[in-house]
């Protein structure tokens, strides 16, 4: 399909903003703000549009490795990007398949390096990729701005710490800092629009199999949200692929279903971990927060033209045939067969996984629960029976 890469990029960067909100319980628009500052610096440096696009792309995705790094932190509230190189390493791995116009090695890996060599990896000067040098300064400015520091104080801090920033990049920022509109564009009210206006429009012809390599980036980020869902999206995607092959779906439908499976829990990035990892019963208010996540999945994916079917299948995975599901209460007349497949596989995967409040069930125990749900008119009985015949070898425990 002919894809507007801007739409994909903005949608997925918004997902990262949700992830930030889920961890910090507040949104600072950090990725968008870093991208805005980087783009404005690039314009002062007279970067060609194709380089501007790639720089903004890297800037929006610069902290994509945070979720993976957080899995290794015993107390998440102590995490700071400026003191944790793991998020740079994981982030560089994650974006290996993103469709940049021109790939630059180690941009994410080195985005916290200092010009004087005092960063995480001791790389200095022009051995640090130019995009990384721009992002490093933009990241600093964005953090100071979000922390409430006034414009003049930000400029003073950058000048005080001049040794750690590329002098050419720093001078470009200092030129911008004298413009009132530059600071106004950084405001939460305006920064999304200011970035969108600056981002060059880029279209790429990509097969759905190629797009799937991008959805896997976010599948890994989603699964890293909690140690209890460390392979949830990947497991669902593998099982959806197996059942789609069994049904002999055509190539495009097969890959669109794999993408939908990768991204079905995208909205869960906004759910706080204290709810996701809670070992006991959720309160009604907490459960309503969880119930909202397919709504956010829909809102993120419907930004992308050409993703209409993917959006439906991914967003309907908690709906029920009798209309008792969430968040929309869709019934059987609104739920196509592919939505029903994804809903059933999601239930099976969830039942057979360990959760904070219980151990994972065996294949047999999970299928018995699903057969009862099918008899009650909640899920598609034909899919349940096919799951029973296709997945028994993946049983993790003795039959209960």
N, C-alpha and C positions, 0 to 999 in steps of 0.2 A: 504494500500500500504506500501511497505518497503521504508521508507523515510530516506534520508541522512539529519539528523537534522542540521549538519554543514551548508548545503546549505540554509536551512530555516533561520538559525540564521544569517549568513553573509548577506543574502538578506535583512532581516528585519533591521539589524543594519545599513546597507547602507541607508535604508529609513529614519532612525533616523538622519543620517548624512545629508541627504537632508533637513530634518525638521530644523536642526540647521542652514543650509545655508539659508533656507527660512526666518528664524527669524533674523539672524545676517547679512544676505547678504554676508557671507563669510563662507568657510568651514575650520574647524580646525581639522577634523578627531578625535574629542574628544573621542567619545565612543570607537573607534578602538584603540586609543593610551592608554586609561585607561585599556582596556582589555590586550593589549600587556604588559604593565608594571605589571599588576596583575599576568599575566601568568608567567612572568619571576621571580617575587617574589615567586610565588607558587613553581616553580622549585627549587629555593634555599632552600625553606622550605620542599622539598621532598614530596610534596603532591602527592597522587596516581592519575593516569590519570583520573579516573572518577570524582574526586574532582576538578582536573584542568579544565575539561570540564565545570562543573557547575560554577566554579568561573569565567571563561571567559564569560560564558553565562550571568551571572548576571552583569558582568562588561560592556559588550556590551549594555545591556538593562538598565543600572543604571539610566539614565536620561529620561526614557520613559514617565515619568509623567509630563515633562516640558510643553507640549502642553496643557494638562488639567489645569495646574496651571496658565498658561498665560491667560486663559479666565477670571480669576478673577483680572487681573492687568490692571488698566485703561491705563497706559502708558507702552507698552511692552518693550521699550528701557531701562526702569529702572530695568527690571527683572535680578536678580542674583541668581544662584542656592545656593550659600553659605549663602544667607539670607532669603531663602524662603522654609520653611519645607513642603509646600503644594505639591511640586513636588515629595517629598519622599512618602507622604501618597498616592497620586494618582498613583504613579509608583508601589507601593506595591500591590494596587488593580488590576492594569492592568495585571500584570504578573501571576495572580493566576492560570491560566490554561496552562502556558508554560510547555512543556515536558522536564523539567530538569530530570537528572538521579535520583537525590535525592533532594527533595525540602527542603530548609532551610527557616524557618519563619523569616520575618522581615529584610532580607538582604538589600532590597531596602529602606525600611522604615528607617533603621539606618545607611545608608551609609555616612551621614554627622555627625555622632556622634563622639565626642572626647574622647580619652582614659581617660582623667581626669574628664569627666562628664560635660564639658562645652558646649556640643552640643545642638541641637534643643530640644531633649527630655530628657536630663539629664541622659542618660544611660552611664555607665562607665565601664572601664576595660573589663574583660572577659564576662560581661553580654552583651556586643556588639558581635553579631555573627562574627566569624573569617573572613568570606568573606567580611563583611562590613568593618572590620578593614583594610583589604588589599585594598579594593576599596577606602576608605577614603584617604589613603596615595597616591595611584596611581592617584586619581582625582587631588590632590594638585600638584603633580609633572607634570601631563599633562597640567594643566592650566598654571603653571609657564613656562613650555617649549613652549607652544603655544604663550605665551605673549612675547617671545623673550629672556627670561632669560638664561644666560650661565650656563653650567653644574656645575661648581664649586659654583656658586651663589645659584643654586637650592639645592645642598647638604648642603650649609651653612644655607639656610632657614629651611630645614627640621630639622637640628640639633638645630637651635634656637627655633623652635616650638616643640621640642621633647616631651613635656608633653602631647600633644594632640594625639600622635600616639602610637600604640602598640609598645613597645620596641623591641620585637622579629621581627615584620614586618619591623620596621625601620632599624634594623641591617641587615636584608636581603637586603634591598635596598642599604644600604651603602656598602655592599659587591659588589653588582652589579655595583654601580656607578664608581668603579675603572676600569671597563672594557670598552674600547673604543667601541667595537661592540654593547654594550647595548644601548649607545646613538645614534649610527648610525642607529640601527634598529628602533628608534623612529622617524626618518626622514619621511616626507610625502612620499618620493619616495619608501620607503622600509617597512613601518609599516604594510600595508595590507598583504604583502607577509610573513613578519616575524610572524604575528599572525596566518595566515593560516597554516604555517609550524609547529607551536607549538600546534595548536588545535587538540586534539585527534579525530579520525573519529568515529562518533557515528551514528548507524542506529537504527531506531525504527519502529516497525510495527504499523501503525496508520490507523484507518479508517478515511475516509474523514469527517465524523461527528466530530471526535476528532480533526482533523486538523482545522476544522472550529472554534474551541474554541481559537486557536492561531490567526486566521485571525481576529477574533473579537477584539483582543488586538489592532491591527493596525487600525481597523475600528474606534475604539474610539479615537485613536490618530489623525487620518485623520479628523474626524468630529470636534475635538477640535481645529483644525487649525484656524477656523474662527467662530465667533458667528452666522454668517449667514448660516453656513452649519452644525449646531450643531447636526442634526439628519439625514443628507443627506444619508450617506452610510448605516446607520441602516434602514432608511425608504426604501431604494432601496432593501436591502437584504430581508426585510419582504415581500415586494410586489413581488419580484422575487420568493420567496418561495411559495407565494400564487398562482402565475401563473404557476409555475412548477407543483404544485399539481394538478391544473386544467388540465394541459396537461398530467398528469399521468406519469411523468418521473420516471425512476428507481431511487433507493436510491442513488447510487453513483453520478449520473448526478444531482440529486436534490441538494446534498451537495456541489458538485463542483460549481454549479451555485451560491449557497449562498456565497461560498468563493470568487468567482469572483466578486460578488456584493460588498462584504465587502472591497475588495482590488482594485476596479476599479479606484479609485482616489488616489492611493498610490503615483503616481508621482506628485500630486498636493502639496505634502509637500515641494517641492522645489520652488513653486511659492510664491514670496514675498506677505505678507499680505496687503501691500499698493495697490497691484493690485487686490487681491481677494476681499478686502473690499471697493474698490473705488466706491463711490456713482454715479459717472457720467460715460459717455461713455469711453471705453478704447481706447488709441491711437493704431495705427497699430502695433507699436513695443510691447506694453503691451499685445495685443491680441496674438501676436506670442509666447510670453512667456507662456500664458495660453494654447495655442494650443500644446505646447511641452509636457504637463503633461501625456497624454496617452503613449507617447514614453518612458518616464521614468518608467511608470508602467510596460511596456513590458520588459524593460531592467532589472528591479529588479526581476520580476517573472520568467523570462526565466533562471535565475540562478538555479532554483529548478527543478531537474529531477522529472517527474511525474506530473508536473503542466502545461503540454503543452496545454491542452484544456482550463484550467483556465486562462492561459496567453492570449490566443486568445480572449476569451469572455470578459475578463476584459479590454484588450487593445483596443478593437474595438468599444468602446461605443460612440465615436464621429465620426465614419465613416458613410457614407451615401450610399444608394444603387446605386446612379448614379455616385459615385466616387468623389463627391464634399466635402466629409468630411475630417477630419484630424486625425492624422498627416500623414498618408500614402496615402490617397486617394484611399482606397480599394473600389471596386464596388461589385455588387450583386453576381458576380461569386466567390468572395473571402470571403463573409460574410455568415456564416452558420446561421441556424435558431436561435440558442442560442445567437449568437452575436446580432442578430436583436432584440431578446427579451430584452436583457440588454440595448441596445441603446434606445428602446422605453420607458422602465421603467425609465431610467435616465432622459429622456426629460420630462416625466410626473411628476416625483418627483421635478425636477428643476422648472417647471412651477407653481406648486402648493405650493412652498416654498417662504417665504419672502426673498428678496435679497436687497442689499444696494440701488439699483436703482428702486425697485418697490415692491408692496405687492404681496403676493401669489395669484394665480388665483383659481377660483372655479374648481371643477371637469369638469363641462360642458364646461367652457371656454378653459381649457387645452385640452380637447378632440377635440374640434372644430379646434384648431390650428394643432393638430396632424393629424386629418383627412385631412386637407389641405396639410400637408407635405406628407402624404401617396399618395394623388392624384397627387402630383408633382413628385412621384417616389423616394422620399428621404428615407422613412422608411416603414416597413412592415405593410400593411393595416390590415391583419388578426390579428396581435398582438394589433394594435390600437383598433379594435372593441372588442377584448376580455378584454382589459383594461377598456373600456367603460362599459362593463357589470359586471366586477369584482370589480371595485373600487369606484363606486359612493357614497357609504356610508361614504367614507373618505373625502367627500367634506368639505372644511374649510370655505367657504364663500357662500353667495347667488349667484345663477347663474347670470352672468353679461350679 
